[in-house]
Amino acid sequence: MNGMVRSDRFKALVVTCENGDTRAEIRQLSEHQLPEGEVLVGITYSSLNYKDGLAVAGRGKIVARYPHVPGVDFAGKVLHSSSEDFHPGEEVLLTGWGVGERHWGGFSQRARVRSEWLVHMPAGLDAKRAMIIGSAGLTAMLCVMTLEEAGITPDSGPVVVTGAAGGVGSIAVVLLSQLGYEVAAVTGRASTHPFLRELGATQLLSREEMSLPPRPLESQRWAGGIDVVGGVMLARVLAETRYGGAVAATGLAGDAMLTTSVMPFILRNVSLRGTESVTTPRPLRERAWSRLSELLPQKSYQSISKIISLEEVEAAARAILAGEIRGRVLVDPNL
Ligand SMILES: NC(=O)c1ccc[n+]([C@@H]2O[C@H](COP(=O)([O-])OP(=O)(O)OC[C@H]3O[C@@H](n4cnc5c(N)ncnc54)[C@H](OP(=O)(O)O)[C@@H]3O)[C@@H](O)[C@H]2O)c1
C-alpha cells in the first residue's frame, strides 16, 4: 500500500429480504462486517452469471442468509493475508465454493475468503481477462476436458453446444473451435448467428428444432455434446449422438429434469458425463485455468464482453434471467 493507511470503508451491492420482499442496494461497509477468512482481496472485476441473477432477484433459493453480497466470482489483489500461500500485492482469482451464495461474494470492492478457494492468477491472464472467462469459462473448459477424457477428438466428428450464445456456451464454442473441432451451435436467438460464426461455429441450429421431443434413437449426428440447457434438449442431443460419443451435462437453463430412454447408452455406447466447476479440486482447476490462458485468442476477449458498474447490476441481473444477455458481462466495483 506504499505506506499509505488503507481506509476500512468500501462499497458493495447488498441484497436484503424482509417479509419476502427482496431489495438490492449499494451500501458503504466496513472491513469488520466481512465474513471470516484468511485472505482479504481488493476486487478489480467480478462477473455476472445466471446464479447471480437469481441471487439479486431473490429467486431459486441461491442465498443462504441475508443481508447478502452476491457475485460468484472475482479477481483482484491480495490486501491482507494470514495464509502462507498468499501475500499482499499478489493477483488472485476465485470462482465457485458457494461464494456469492453461502459466503459474501464479488459485487463489492473487497471480499474476505478462505485461502483454499483462491487461485493465483495464471501466466498470461489479468483480472479483466480472468473475469471475462469467469465461472462460465472455467465450466466450458472443464466440459471440453470431459469430452477429451471420453476420447472425443477433433477427428471423431462434430460437437454440438446448446445455449451457445450464453456465458458457458459461447466460451465452449471458442475453445472447441480453437482445438480444431467442428462446432454446431444451438441458439434461440437468430440475431446471434453472426456472433457465433465469429466465435467458430460452422453449423447453427435453432432452439426450436432441438426442443422437439426425440425418438429413442435419432440419426447419428454428433461425436460429442456440451449441454447447459437440460430437459428435452439434452434428451435430443443424447438420441442424436453417434456410436461411442459423449455428452457433458453442466446446466439447467431450460429444465432441471431429464426424460430419456436407455437406448443411446445400451445400443450406441453413448456416455452422459456430469461436469461441475464449483468444488473442482485445485490441481484440476489450475490445469483448466492454464489451458484457458493458452487457448483463448486475443480477439475473443473483446467480442464476448461488456463492463457494468455495481449500480447497473440489478438491471443486468433481470436481463440474464430473461435470457437477453449475449456473452459475458463484467462488473467493475470501482466504477
Ligand atoms: N455445473 C456447474 O458447475 C455450472 C457452472 C456454471 C454454470 N452452470 C449452469 O449452466 C447454465 C448456463 O449458465 P450461463 O452462465 O452460461 O447462463 P446464460 O449466460 O444465461 O446462458 C444460458 C443460455 O441457455 C439458453 N437458454 C436459456 N433458457 C433456455 C430455454 N428455456 N430453453 C433452451 N435454451 C435456453 C440461452 O442460449 P441461447 O440464447 O443461445 O438460446 C442462454 O443464453 C446455467 O443453468 C448455470 O446454472 C453450471
The ligand as a MOL file (V3000), in Angstrom:
LIG
                    3D

  0  0  0     0  0            999 V3000
M  V30 BEGIN CTAB
M  V30 COUNTS 48 52 0 0 0
M  V30 BEGIN ATOM
M  V30 1 N -22.4110 -27.1470 -13.1220 0
M  V30 2 C -21.6870 -26.0440 -12.8990 0
M  V30 3 O -20.6690 -26.0420 -12.1800 0
M  V30 4 C -22.1110 -24.8000 -13.5990 0
M  V30 5 C -21.2380 -23.7010 -13.6890 0
M  V30 6 C -21.6660 -22.5750 -14.4070 0
M  V30 7 C -22.9540 -22.5730 -14.9750 0
M  V30 8 N -23.7670 -23.6410 -14.8180 0 CHG=1
M  V30 9 C -25.1230 -23.6710 -15.3790 0
M  V30 10 O -25.0410 -23.6180 -16.8000 0
M  V30 11 C -26.1830 -22.9370 -17.3190 0
M  V30 12 C -25.7130 -21.8200 -18.2250 0
M  V30 13 O -25.0430 -20.8290 -17.4680 0
M  V30 14 P -24.6020 -19.4760 -18.1910 0
M  V30 15 O -23.8420 -18.6790 -17.1790 0
M  V30 16 O -23.9850 -19.7950 -19.4940 0 CHG=-1
M  V30 17 O -26.0480 -18.7950 -18.4140 0
M  V30 18 P -26.5230 -17.8290 -19.6000 0
M  V30 19 O -25.4490 -16.8910 -19.9880 0
M  V30 20 O -27.8620 -17.2950 -19.1660 0
M  V30 21 O -26.7310 -18.8400 -20.8330 0
M  V30 22 C -27.7170 -19.8250 -20.8730 0
M  V30 23 C -28.1960 -19.9850 -22.3210 0
M  V30 24 O -29.0990 -21.0820 -22.3950 0
M  V30 25 C -30.0750 -20.8410 -23.3810 0
M  V30 26 N -31.4140 -20.9320 -22.7780 0
M  V30 27 C -31.9200 -20.1720 -21.7750 0
M  V30 28 N -33.1760 -20.5590 -21.4900 0
M  V30 29 C -33.4550 -21.5890 -22.3250 0
M  V30 30 C -34.6070 -22.4090 -22.5180 0
M  V30 31 N -35.7170 -22.2510 -21.7940 0
M  V30 32 N -34.5480 -23.3740 -23.4600 0
M  V30 33 C -33.4350 -23.5470 -24.2020 0
M  V30 34 N -32.3120 -22.7830 -24.0740 0
M  V30 35 C -32.3360 -21.8250 -23.1440 0
M  V30 36 C -29.8060 -19.4560 -23.9160 0
M  V30 37 O -28.9620 -19.6170 -25.0390 0
M  V30 38 P -29.3620 -19.0290 -26.4770 0
M  V30 39 O -29.7110 -17.6020 -26.2640 0
M  V30 40 O -28.1540 -19.2550 -27.3080 0
M  V30 41 O -30.5370 -19.8690 -26.8830 0
M  V30 42 C -28.9910 -18.7950 -22.8300 0
M  V30 43 O -28.1580 -17.7830 -23.3380 0
M  V30 44 C -26.9940 -22.4830 -16.1170 0
M  V30 45 O -28.0110 -23.4220 -15.8580 0
M  V30 46 C -25.9880 -22.4850 -14.9850 0
M  V30 47 O -26.5920 -22.6640 -13.7370 0
M  V30 48 C -23.3790 -24.7570 -14.1550 0
M  V30 END ATOM
M  V30 BEGIN BOND
M  V30 1 1 1 2
M  V30 2 2 2 3
M  V30 3 1 2 4
M  V30 4 1 4 5
M  V30 5 2 4 48
M  V30 6 2 5 6
M  V30 7 1 6 7
M  V30 8 2 7 8
M  V30 9 1 8 9
M  V30 10 1 8 48
M  V30 11 1 9 10
M  V30 12 1 9 46
M  V30 13 1 10 11
M  V30 14 1 11 12
M  V30 15 1 11 44
M  V30 16 1 12 13
M  V30 17 1 13 14
M  V30 18 2 14 15
M  V30 19 1 14 16
M  V30 20 1 14 17
M  V30 21 1 17 18
M  V30 22 2 18 19
M  V30 23 1 18 20
M  V30 24 1 18 21
M  V30 25 1 21 22
M  V30 26 1 22 23
M  V30 27 1 23 24
M  V30 28 1 23 42
M  V30 29 1 24 25
M  V30 30 1 25 26
M  V30 31 1 25 36
M  V30 32 1 26 27
M  V30 33 1 26 35
M  V30 34 2 27 28
M  V30 35 1 28 29
M  V30 36 1 29 30
M  V30 37 2 29 35
M  V30 38 1 30 31
M  V30 39 2 30 32
M  V30 40 1 32 33
M  V30 41 2 33 34
M  V30 42 1 34 35
M  V30 43 1 36 37
M  V30 44 1 36 42
M  V30 45 1 37 38
M  V30 46 2 38 39
M  V30 47 1 38 40
M  V30 48 1 38 41
M  V30 49 1 42 43
M  V30 50 1 44 45
M  V30 51 1 44 46
M  V30 52 1 46 47
M  V30 END BOND
M  V30 END CTAB
M  END
